[in-house]
Amino acid sequence: MSLIPATILTGFLGSGKTTLLKRVLSEAHGQKIAIIENEFGEENIDNDILVTDSKEQIIQMSNGCICCTIREDLREALQLLAAKKRQGLLDFDRVVIETTGVADPGPVAQTFFMDDEIAESYLLDSILTLVDAKHANQQLDTRQEARRQVGFADQIFISKTDLVSAEETADLMHRLKHMNPRAPQKAVHFGEVALSEVFDLHGFNLNTKLDIDPDFLKEDEHDHAGHDHAPGEACNHPDHDHSHQHHHHAHDDDVKSFVFKSDRAFDPAKLEDFLGAVVNIYGPRMLRYKGVLYMQGTERKVIFQGVHQLMGSDLGPAWGKDEKPCSKMVFIGIDLPQDIFLQGMEQSLV
């Protein structure tokens, strides 16, 4: 049986997760989707869609989708669904896990890597985060869970943009980009999202594409006279578009990102020692880190990524004929000491 793709859907209370899920569940898209819901969420899908008194934990929908409410833990729910699929009792193509609004997606993501039985049945595809444009700044200012959800995201959907001005939306997008430059952002209206933007995003694949907004990287290439930037450090100054004054200084988020870049090769042993040491100390605060690395001793790209204390690498394709080998790595985490990381990476080069 091929691996079942899984998507984690997260976002703060009222951000529109349930609206998006209802759309995915009720649309005639020809895909059979199993939804795993944390039962203590702010509103259950099944209250609206599944009007039933059944105590059954798994409910089959008319369009072939399945809704499963977790009363035990996620691991057991995933094992149960995979077992029923293997036995031919349930037929579904993929799983979407809706976390509660105040959940940290980290432990949910780790389940797919730490548990051998789950890893043999499922492939984690991506983490989707919904952000409510109207309340986002207040939530990001006051709740670390909301900031962590942004840090973990492979794709960010911004809801309720119709309730705020275009400038407020632009400011929010700028703020989110500094927290997580890997995740593309898209404004969505009442959960109207093409399934191609929800599924098969390969956010956890060790693919060669490092999705960092190129403009984010450009910011460190501007000539900032009088600003001290470490190599590869992303600049926190306002946009270089001076046509209107943005006020980006107001938010000092603890979830931040920075990028390391170098065209010198890494010494594999030194890099392994350094990453092993920082993961040991800062692992719980390291949300996502991902890179395409230029390593001594191989003609191929090394694709590297991690979540918290778990990290892995894989050999990618060879460097192209006209391609200059270089390393590019993004770290997203909570109050990570950027200077220690950048210096340690620099010292791991040949």
SULTANOR-V811250 format. One record per helix or strand of 3 or more residues. SS is the DSSP state (H for helix, E for strand). FROM is the first residue (numbers start at 1). LEN is the number of residues. If there is no record, write none. Layout:
((SS & FROM & LEN) (SS & FROM & LEN))
This chain:
((E & 4 & 8) (H & 17 & 10) (E & 33 & 6) (H & 45 & 4) (E & 58 & 3) (E & 66 & 5) (H & 74 & 13) (E & 94 & 5) (H & 105 & 10) (H & 116 & 6) (E & 122 & 11) (H & 136 & 7) (H & 144 & 9) (E & 155 & 5) (H & 161 & 3) (H & 166 & 14) (E & 184 & 4) (H & 195 & 3) (H & 214 & 6) (H & 248 & 3) (E & 255 & 8) (H & 268 & 18) (E & 286 & 8) (E & 300 & 8) (E & 310 & 9) (E & 327 & 8) (H & 338 & 10))
